[in-house]
Amino acid sequence: MSIIRTRVADDTWVFTSRLYIEVNAGLVVTPEGGILIDTLPFPSETRQIIDFAQRVCPQGIRYVINTISHADHVYGSYLFPDAELIAHETCLELLKRYGAQALDEAKEHTPELRQVSIRLPKLIFSEGMVVRLGGKTLHLMHTPGPSPDTCVVHVREDKVLFASDLMMPVPLIATPFADIAAYKQSLANLHDFNLECIVQGHGDILLRGEVTSSIDDSALYFDEIQALVQRLMAEGATKHDLAEYDIEQFGHSRIPLGGLVQQFHLNNLHFLWEKARAEQRQQRRVAAA
């Protein structure tokens, strides 16, 4: 099955997986070589990017950027052995700690991944980094929230932002490493860019007229679901009552990502509920001590 290819600027392309939750990768083409921003999770799809890059960028891929350590963004990195691999220092740490074990588990039920190996980044940054190649300037900025290693990539000349999982059709916080406060600050920082479009980690590309409202809607979503959970707990509701509040009540469509946004939303509500319950139990233990 062919990936979806979209041109977002004269020299910048987006590739969208048809096999896994519409995850996006990007390619910036220059006369001195290409810069790949993330890969797609299955080798068959990343090889389609390679085939396309060989046609439009005969100088080859010079850099690959891992914007986050999640499998769906990094599993194709091993297919670019001659490219410099760039990532945030925490991405390297998380890949060392969890990457091999997670891949071994994935290989047990996904035969196509058996050929995949974890490639560790060698060019590491902490707060930010600038990559200049063939007249293009890419600013890499650390934007924790979805994960402590998340970074975004701003292609300055094209006014395109590859936002990784910081921007999705619905923010996802039901993961062990998510941090809502950091997430909201990272979203607020996106307003500093003058953008023609945002390439989300998954799903549709956001065009200029959607950029500001989409950033603000993501931050507002956090406030609204936190307030909902606090109100329901104060009213004596149960966790099962969360199912009555679907994603459309928070201004988001159910349609993107094949409808999975509704499940992501419910996962977020359950995550906040369990977190609040744990905090209550801890408070009671402290009070009883």
N, C-alpha and C positions, 0 to 999 in steps of 0.2 A: 504494500500500500504506500503510495507516494505521500511525502510530507507536503505541507502547505507552504508555499514560498511567497513572501510579500515584500515589495520594494518600498521602503519608507523614506529613502533619499537617493540621490543619484548613485552613490557608492555604498549604500547601506541596505542590508537585506535582513529579513526575519524569517526563520524557519519554525514551523509549528508542527508538533507531533500529532499524528492521528491515532497513535497507539496508547498514549499515556496522558490523560488529563490536559491536553492542549498545551503542554509545556513548550516554552519558546527559547530559541537560541538566535544569535545574531552574527552577521558577518559584515565587517567594514573593509572595503577593498581600497587599496592604495597602489600607486606605481611601484612601491617597494615591498609589497606583500600584503597579506591579509591579517586582520585581527578578529579572532573568533570569540564571541561572548557566550559562554556556556556551550554545552553540547546537548544532544538528545539522548534519552536513556538507552535506547536499543541500538546496537551496532548497525543494523540494517538502515536505520534512519540517519544516523550520523554519517554513514558512507554516502548517502544521497547528498549531504552537505559537501562532502569531499569532492564528489563528482562535479557538482556545480562550481565549487571554488576553483577546480582545475581549469574550467572554461573561462571564468571571468577574472581569475587572479593567478596567472601562470607562474608568478614569482613565489607562490606557495603561502602557506599560513605561517606567519612569523611568531604570533603570540596567541595563546589561548587563555582566557580569563575565566576562572571559576568564581561566580558571584556568591555562591553558597555551597556548603558541603553536601547538600542533599543529593541522593543517588540520581534523581532524574535530571540533574544539571551537570554532573561530573562523570558519569559512566563512560562517555565517549572520549574522554581526554586521552586515553591510552592510544587512540588511533592517530595522534599527532606527535610522534616521538621526536620530531625535529623542531617542534615549536617550543618557545619558552612558555612555561605554565605559571600563571600569576594568580595569587589569591591573598586574602587577608590572613594574618598570622593565626587567627583562631580557626579558620577553615583548615589550615594545615594540621593544627592540633586535633580537631575533631575527626579528620580523615585518618590520622594515625591511631586515634583511640577507638574509633567505631567502624571505620570504612571497610576493613577486610572482613570482619565478622558479619557485618550487614550484607556484604556482597555474597559471602558463602551461604548465608541463609536464603538470599534471593535466588541463587543458582539452583537450589534444591527444587524450586517449583516453577522456574522460568528458564527453560533450556537455552534460549538465545543468549542469555547472560553468561553462559559457561565460558565463553571466550573472553569476557571482560576482565580486566585487571585494574586495580586502583593505581593511578599515577599521582604521585605527590607533587604539589607545586614547589618550585625552586625560587621564584621571585616573590618575595613576601613583603607586605606592607602592614602598617599598623593603623594610622588614621586615614591616610590617603596616598594616592600615587598618580603621576601623570605619565602617560605613554604617548610619545610622538613618533609618527611614522608616515612618510610619504605625503606630508601636507595635512594629515589628520591629527587632532589632539583629543585624547581620551582621558577624562578625569575619573579616577576611581575613588569613591568615597565610602567609608565605613558607615553603614546604616543599620545598626542592630535593631532587633524587634522580633521578626519572625524566627530568627536564630541569632546568636551572638556574633556570628561571622558574616552576616549578610552585607554585601556592598552593592552599590549601584554604579553604572558606567554612563557618563555623559559624553556623547560625541559632540564636541563643541561646535564644529563647523556646520553640522547638520541639524543641531538643536534637537537631537534625539536622546532620550534617556532610556537605557535598559535598566529597569527597576527591580529585577529579580523578584523574589516572593514578597518584597515590601509592598508591591501593588498587585492585587489579585481581584477578581470579580467580587469576592468577599474575603476580608482578612481572615487568616487562620492562626488561631492562638492555642489550639488544643494540642500542643506539643510540649515535650519536657523542657525545651530551652527558650520558649517564647517569653517575651517581657513586654507587657502592654505599655508601661511608661516609656520605655526606650522606643517602642514601636511608634507611639504618637509623636515623640520628638523627631524621629527620623522622617516621618511623614511631613511634619512642619518644615523641615529643612528643604524639602523638595520645592517649596515655593520660591527658593532663591534662584532657581533656574528659569531661563526664558526658553520654553520648549515648544516645538512643533508637534511632538507626539511622545507618548510614553509606551514602551513595550513592557507589558506586564509579565510577571513570571509565568503565568498561565493565562490563556484566553485572549480576547480581542485586544488589538492595539488601540490605545486611547488617543484620539486626535486633539488638536489644539483647543477646540471649544469644550472638550471634556476634561482637560487636564486638571484645572483648579478645582472644579466641583467634585471630581473623583477622589482627589487627595483629601478634601474636606469631608466628604461622605465617609471615607474609611475611618478617619479620626472620630467622627460623630458616632459611627456604629459602635465603637468601643464604649463610649459614654452611655449609649442607650442600652446596650445589653448588660452592662454592669449595673445600671440603675434598675433594670427589670429584675435581675436576679436578687438584688437587695430587697426590692419591694415584695417579691413573691415569698421570700424567706420570712420577712417581717409579718406577712399575712398568714403564715402557717401553711403555705402551699407545699406540695411535694415535688420531687424531681420530675415526676411524670407530667406535671402541669406545664413544663417547658415546651412540650410538643405542640401546644396550642399557639405558639408564637413563631410563625414562619418568617422566612427571610424577607418576604414582600412587605411585611409590617414595618420593616426598617429601611425601606426605600431601595431595596436591591431586588433584581429580577431573579426568578428561579431558573431561567433558561440557560445561562452560561455553563460551560464545562459539562455539557450533557445532563444538566440538572443536578450535578453533584454539589452545587453551592448550598442547596438546602441541607444536605447532610453535614457539610462543613459548618454551617451555621448552628445546627443542633449540637454538633460536637463542641463548638465554642461555648454554648449555654451550659452543657453538662460539665465542661471543664471548669467554668467559673463557679458553678454550683458546688462541685466537689472541693474546690479551693476554699470557698467560703465556709463550708462545713468543717474542713480541716482547721481553719483559723479559729472557728468557734470552739472546737474541742481543745485546741491549745490554750485558749483564753480561760476555759473552765479548769484545765489542769493547773494553770498558773494561779488562778484564784483560790483553788483548793489546797495549794501547797502551803 
